[in-house]
Amino acid sequence: MRHIDIHAHLLPQCAWRAFDAGQEWYGFKYEAGQGLGSTVSPVRRDAIPTPKLRFTPEERIQDMDAQGVDVHVVSMATAWFGHHLDSEQGLKQAREVNDEIASMAKQHPTRYAGLATLPTQDVQASINELDRAVNQLGLKGAELDTVVNGHSWDEPHFLPLFKAAEEMGAILFFHPHPQDNIVAASSNPYTLGNLFGVLVEDVLTYCALVFGGVMERCPDLKVCIAHGAGPACYGMGRLDRGWQVRSEARANISKPPSHYIPRIYYDTVSPSEAAVRFLIDQVGIDRVVLGSDWPYVPWDPSPGGWIESLESLTPEEKEKILYKNLEELLGI
């Protein structure tokens, strides 16, 4: 059975070439030290948690083969988004990364598809780069952070980007930074920014897109939210109730939040069988897709193998998750 993974990251080889030469890469510099070292930017320090982040495309394919994964839909690791850059440098970084991802897909067309990174601090530059990435480079859409320099996606100046993605038929994959989120901002000794902060960001993104009216104004927009959109589906009854009784919740949408559930795709990076079963029952099997968070999350025996092992899923549901839904969504 084919396995297509929508949630597979990279730190591009162009960055490693700069680091190996002792140079900065768009404001990031590499520092050796504990473990595999870290990158440091003007806004934060990020550890390199696994040697797989240095893998060449060919080494990556060997790892995919070992895990039985046929296709990686490659996206930039969020730690190295260039939101801190000015517009010119942000666009230059995005173009360099997108060219590399497109080259991977061109050289290995049966193993890689790609999602662009965008200089989202500049909406018009993002629209132009998304157009280039999709219509010239052949990428399938773009990966977006859950916030951009403190700005939420329901803010009106982002709407032209969503309209452009809708017109292009581009998928937008939302993924939070595990150490730069609302939970991580509060001091705690338990790494909750990673353990739970990403899930909070996922549900806030769902609410921004839905309550902000993005999904209503862009009825054909293709959206996937990482980690099963966190607790969005679990809390849907409360969200619907709020829409019914609070006028503020109805400011931008004519239907309750649950109406938009089947408009969005959700990945399976929620390693609990009960959570995956609940997600399917809430959103419909046609909207659940395989994700692994490569190379950060270990799976036993593999991301697809884990799905195949789940006794509460039917064979037809497993096929939909493992490859059929993404074949249809991305045309691969």
C-alpha positions as a printed NumPy array, in Angstrom:
array([[  0.   ,   0.   ,   0.   ],
       [  1.368,   3.419,  -0.99 ],
       [  2.334,   5.877,   1.782],
       [  2.339,   9.663,   1.116],
       [  3.463,  11.926,   3.975],
       [  2.291,  15.565,   3.946],
       [  4.261,  16.551,   7.041],
       [  7.972,  16.142,   6.275],
       [ 10.468,  18.931,   6.933],
       [ 13.922,  19.967,   5.802],
       [ 16.694,  22.353,   6.733],
       [ 17.942,  22.969,   3.194],
       [ 21.345,  22.069,   1.88 ],
       [ 21.908,  25.722,   0.919],
       [ 21.839,  26.552,   4.628],
       [ 24.281,  23.782,   5.493],
       [ 26.687,  24.909,   2.771],
       [ 26.748,  28.368,   4.335],
       [ 27.181,  26.982,   7.851],
       [ 29.999,  24.644,   6.762],
       [ 31.771,  27.643,   5.216],
       [ 31.493,  29.508,   8.515],
       [ 28.969,  31.96 ,   7.068],
       [ 25.58 ,  33.186,   8.193],
       [ 22.471,  32.143,   6.276],
       [ 19.87 ,  34.924,   6.255],
       [ 20.634,  35.956,   9.793],
       [ 21.088,  32.402,  11.097],
       [ 24.504,  31.204,  12.204],
       [ 25.54 ,  27.753,  13.342],
       [ 27.205,  27.223,  16.717],
       [ 28.797,  23.929,  17.687],
       [ 28.193,  22.784,  21.221],
       [ 26.085,  20.359,  23.162],
       [ 24.725,  17.548,  21.031],
       [ 24.591,  18.474,  17.349],
       [ 24.898,  22.195,  17.961],
       [ 22.386,  24.973,  17.386],
       [ 21.485,  27.764,  15.051],
       [ 21.204,  31.274,  16.428],
       [ 19.247,  34.139,  14.898],
       [ 18.422,  37.634,  16.147],
       [ 15.214,  36.235,  17.669],
       [ 16.078,  32.827,  19.138],
       [ 18.327,  29.78 ,  19.446],
       [ 17.228,  26.427,  17.959],
       [ 18.978,  23.145,  18.68 ],
       [ 19.676,  20.671,  15.88 ],
       [ 17.888,  17.646,  17.397],
       [ 18.705,  14.95 ,  14.858],
       [ 21.436,  14.257,  12.27 ],
       [ 18.685,  13.594,   9.73 ],
       [ 18.369,  17.363,   9.279],
       [ 21.695,  17.163,   7.401],
       [ 20.58 ,  14.392,   5.064],
       [ 20.992,  14.895,   1.345],
       [ 17.954,  14.072,  -0.809],
       [ 19.474,  10.684,  -1.553],
       [ 20.137,   9.893,   2.119],
       [ 16.609,  10.985,   2.891],
       [ 15.218,   8.531,   0.334],
       [ 17.157,   5.733,   2.043],
       [ 15.487,   6.67 ,   5.328],
       [ 12.082,   6.83 ,   3.616],
       [ 12.658,   3.349,   2.199],
       [ 13.523,   2.037,   5.653],
       [ 10.193,   3.401,   6.927],
       [  8.144,   2.33 ,   3.926],
       [  7.305,   5.894,   2.893],
       [  6.884,   6.42 ,  -0.843],
       [  6.51 ,  10.221,  -1.039],
       [  7.538,  13.117,   1.189],
       [  5.665,  16.363,   0.659],
       [  8.657,  18.448,   1.686],
       [  8.325,  21.686,   3.645],
       [ 10.749,  23.972,   5.446],
       [ 11.318,  23.321,   9.152],
       [  9.536,  26.204,  10.869],
       [ 12.513,  27.056,  13.079],
       [ 14.246,  28.582,  10.056],
       [ 11.46 ,  30.695,   8.602],
       [ 12.776,  34.165,   7.834],
       [ 10.008,  36.281,   9.375],
       [ 12.654,  38.4  ,  11.099],
       [ 14.116,  39.536,   7.765],
       [ 13.228,  42.6  ,   5.745],
       [ 11.062,  41.983,   2.691],
       [ 13.929,  41.819,   0.208],
       [ 15.956,  39.322,   2.221],
       [ 12.849,  37.335,   3.146],
       [ 11.968,  36.926,  -0.523],
       [ 15.546,  35.994,  -1.397],
       [ 15.557,  33.277,   1.289],
       [ 12.184,  31.935,   0.162],
       [ 13.275,  31.739,  -3.486],
       [ 16.47 ,  29.889,  -2.567],
       [ 14.6  ,  27.347,  -0.439],
       [ 11.831,  26.881,  -2.988],
       [ 14.306,  26.357,  -5.805],
       [ 15.97 ,  23.608,  -3.756],
       [ 12.693,  21.859,  -2.93 ],
       [ 11.636,  22.063,  -6.577],
       [ 14.988,  20.579,  -7.623],
       [ 14.413,  17.638,  -5.255],
       [ 11.01 ,  16.995,  -6.835],
       [ 12.4  ,  17.327, -10.355],
       [ 15.298,  14.945,  -9.734],
       [ 13.159,  12.422,  -7.819],
       [  9.615,  12.972,  -9.13 ],
       [  8.221,   9.747,  -7.676],
       [  9.624,  10.422,  -4.194],
       [  9.198,  14.129,  -3.537],
       [  6.546,  16.795,  -3.88 ],
       [  7.016,  20.227,  -2.384],
       [  5.456,  23.055,  -0.41 ],
       [  6.918,  26.528,  -0.742],
       [  8.037,  28.826,   2.034],
       [  6.886,  32.438,   1.696],
       [  8.082,  35.846,   2.957],
       [  4.791,  36.347,   4.776],
       [  5.983,  39.574,   6.379],
       [  5.245,  41.009,   2.889],
       [  1.878,  39.839,   1.538],
       [  2.389,  40.968,  -2.058],
       [  5.83 ,  39.374,  -2.209],
       [  4.254,  36.19 ,  -0.827],
       [  1.596,  36.202,  -3.54 ],
       [  4.231,  36.658,  -6.23 ],
       [  6.437,  33.906,  -4.822],
       [  3.514,  31.496,  -4.411],
       [  2.639,  32.093,  -8.063],
       [  6.219,  31.35 ,  -9.104],
       [  6.441,  28.311,  -6.844],
       [  3.186,  26.759,  -8.053],
       [  3.016,  27.801, -11.691],
       [  6.715,  27.758, -12.597],
       [  8.397,  25.395, -10.137],
       [  5.525,  22.907,  -9.825],
       [  5.207,  23.012,  -6.033],
       [  1.825,  22.071,  -4.577],
       [  1.28 ,  25.078,  -2.327],
       [  2.959,  26.556,   0.728],
       [  3.644,  25.9  ,   4.385],
       [  2.708,  28.753,   6.726],
       [  3.454,  29.429,  10.381],
       [  0.494,  29.918,  12.716],
       [  1.453,  33.553,  13.343],
       [  3.644,  36.07 ,  11.509],
       [  5.551,  38.453,  13.759],
       [  2.626,  38.549,  16.162],
       [ -0.012,  38.904,  13.443],
       [ -2.877,  36.397,  13.185],
       [ -4.225,  35.088,   9.875],
       [ -7.65 ,  36.675,  10.395],
       [ -6.164,  40.137,   9.952],
       [ -7.553,  41.705,   6.746],
       [ -4.221,  42.378,   5.06 ],
       [ -3.661,  38.61 ,   4.655],
       [ -6.902,  38.035,   2.722],
       [ -5.36 ,  38.718,  -0.734],
       [ -2.879,  35.893,  -0.107],
       [ -5.723,  33.48 ,   0.626],
       [ -7.629,  34.664,  -2.441],
       [ -4.544,  34.127,  -4.593],
       [ -3.944,  30.628,  -3.186],
       [ -7.597,  29.783,  -3.807],
       [ -7.354,  30.905,  -7.425],
       [ -4.155,  28.906,  -7.964],
       [ -5.571,  25.769,  -6.335],
       [ -2.611,  25.792,  -3.924],
       [ -2.766,  23.902,  -0.626],
       [ -1.807,  25.896,   2.479],
       [ -0.311,  23.766,   5.267],
       [ -0.292,  25.482,   8.679],
       [  2.396,  24.431,  11.146],
       [  3.414,  26.168,  14.405],
       [  6.902,  26.6  ,  15.769],
       [  7.327,  24.239,  18.766],
       [  9.402,  26.693,  20.792],
       [  7.891,  29.996,  19.68 ],
       [  4.234,  29.906,  20.637],
       [  1.809,  31.192,  23.243],
       [  2.57 ,  28.357,  25.691],
       [  6.335,  28.474,  25.225],
       [  6.232,  32.19 ,  26.037],
       [  5.266,  31.354,  29.621],
       [  8.084,  30.016,  31.734],
       [  7.782,  26.33 ,  32.601],
       [ 10.202,  23.451,  33.174],
       [  8.296,  20.816,  31.179],
       [  8.89 ,  21.784,  27.491],
       [  5.149,  22.371,  27.216],
       [  5.706,  24.683,  24.288],
       [  6.519,  21.599,  22.272],
       [  4.294,  19.095,  24.069],
       [  1.112,  21.186,  24.056],
       [  1.881,  24.656,  22.727],
       [  1.765,  23.48 ,  19.127],
       [ -1.74 ,  22.113,  19.71 ],
       [ -2.903,  25.426,  21.15 ],
       [ -1.5  ,  27.218,  18.098],
       [ -3.274,  24.748,  15.801],
       [ -6.692,  25.456,  17.322],
       [ -6.039,  29.202,  17.303],
       [ -5.241,  28.938,  13.598],
       [ -8.473,  27.036,  13.004],
       [-10.381,  29.767,  14.84 ],
       [ -8.622,  32.561,  12.939],
       [ -9.467,  30.982,   9.592],
       [-13.057,  30.182,  10.569],
       [-14.192,  32.99 ,  12.902],
       [-12.156,  35.47 ,  10.863],
       [-14.196,  34.615,   7.796],
       [-11.326,  33.343,   5.634],
       [-12.983,  29.984,   4.928],
       [-16.306,  31.693,   4.17 ],
       [-14.801,  34.291,   1.851],
       [-12.611,  31.708,   0.104],
       [-14.95 ,  28.728,  -0.341],
       [-12.522,  26.791,  -2.548],
       [ -9.391,  27.418,  -0.477],
       [ -7.42 ,  24.243,   0.281],
       [ -6.178,  24.168,   3.88 ],
       [ -4.458,  21.509,   5.986],
       [ -3.699,  22.064,   9.669],
       [ -0.959,  20.021,  11.334],
       [ -1.427,  17.743,  14.341],
       [ -5.1  ,  17.12 ,  13.555],
       [ -5.773,  20.832,  14.269],
       [ -5.049,  20.164,  17.935],
       [ -8.168,  20.217,  20.147],
       [-10.316,  22.088,  17.587],
       [-12.68 ,  19.193,  16.939],
       [-12.86 ,  18.215,  20.607],
       [-13.925,  21.741,  21.506],
       [-16.311,  22.216,  18.589],
       [-19.452,  22.035,  20.71 ],
       [-18.245,  24.97 ,  22.794],
       [-17.248,  26.924,  19.679],
       [-20.667,  26.353,  18.128],
       [-22.378,  27.369,  21.345],
       [-20.354,  30.558,  21.436],
       [-21.395,  31.354,  17.866],
       [-25.037,  30.886,  18.856],
       [-25.006,  33.155,  21.904],
       [-22.27 ,  35.74 ,  21.258],
       [-22.647,  38.318,  18.517],
       [-18.872,  38.797,  18.329],
       [-18.482,  35.183,  17.23 ],
       [-20.93 ,  35.811,  14.365],
       [-19.237,  38.964,  13.109],
       [-17.611,  37.353,  10.063],
       [-19.411,  34.045,   9.492],
       [-22.968,  33.099,   8.671],
       [-22.763,  29.482,   9.809],
       [-21.508,  27.815,  13.016],
       [-17.826,  26.831,  13.224],
       [-18.614,  23.125,  12.812],
       [-19.923,  23.878,   9.306],
       [-16.342,  24.457,   8.174],
       [-14.894,  21.238,   9.624],
       [-15.164,  19.212,   6.38 ],
       [-13.633,  22.08 ,   4.391],
       [-10.229,  21.54 ,   6.041],
       [ -7.7  ,  18.683,   5.933],
       [ -6.054,  17.305,   9.085],
       [ -2.888,  15.235,   9.433],
       [ -2.363,  12.245,  11.732],
       [  0.495,  13.61 ,  13.847],
       [ -1.466,  12.8  ,  16.981],
       [ -0.001,   9.484,  18.098],
       [ -3.081,   8.164,  19.862],
       [ -5.474,   5.697,  18.272],
       [ -8.423,   7.168,  20.16 ],
       [ -7.549,  10.658,  18.871],
       [ -7.284,   9.503,  15.251],
       [-10.568,   7.601,  15.499],
       [-12.262,  10.645,  17.003],
       [-10.803,  12.892,  14.291],
       [-12.134,  10.647,  11.517],
       [-15.571,  10.507,  13.098],
       [-15.702,  14.299,  13.4  ],
       [-14.297,  15.479,  10.059],
       [-14.931,  12.536,   7.744],
       [-12.396,  10.08 ,   6.39 ],
       [-11.918,  12.081,   3.175],
       [-10.205,  14.868,   5.154],
       [ -7.603,  12.924,   7.157],
       [ -4.104,  12.531,   5.692],
       [ -0.866,  10.863,   6.728],
       [  1.729,  12.976,   8.525],
       [  4.939,  12.081,  10.34 ],
       [  6.702,  15.363,  11.307],
       [  9.891,  13.911,   9.785],
       [ 12.586,  13.91 ,  11.081],
       [ 11.499,  15.015,  14.55 ],
       [  9.023,  12.341,  15.663],
       [  9.951,   8.641,  15.999],
       [  7.237,   6.161,  14.96 ],
       [  6.907,   2.484,  15.803],
       [  7.313,   0.838,  13.39 ],
       [  6.841,   3.758,  10.959],
       [  4.254,   6.507,  10.411],
       [  2.301,   4.448,   7.899],
       [  2.933,   1.219,   9.764],
       [  1.391,   2.764,  12.852],
       [ -1.771,   3.692,  10.926],
       [ -1.953,   0.18 ,   9.475],
       [ -1.751,  -1.262,  13.003],
       [ -4.812,   0.608,  14.307],
       [ -7.58 ,  -1.913,  14.912],
       [-10.372,   0.681,  15.034],
       [ -9.768,   1.731,  11.406],
       [-11.2  ,  -0.174,   8.468],
       [ -8.968,  -1.17 ,   5.522],
       [-10.774,   1.428,   3.397],
       [-10.095,   4.154,   5.972],
       [ -6.417,   3.226,   6.112],
       [ -6.13 ,   3.462,   2.316],
       [ -7.723,   6.918,   2.352],
       [ -5.313,   8.177,   5.016],
       [ -2.18 ,   6.547,   3.665],
       [ -2.4  ,   7.711,   0.069],
       [ -5.788,   8.145,  -1.602],
       [ -6.724,  11.48 ,  -0.029],
       [ -3.365,  13.064,  -0.837],
       [ -3.311,  11.629,  -4.333],
       [ -6.56 ,  13.468,  -4.967],
       [ -5.668,  16.648,  -3.052],
       [ -2.21 ,  17.126,  -4.552],
       [ -2.5  ,  15.296,  -7.865],
       [  0.384,  12.922,  -7.123]])
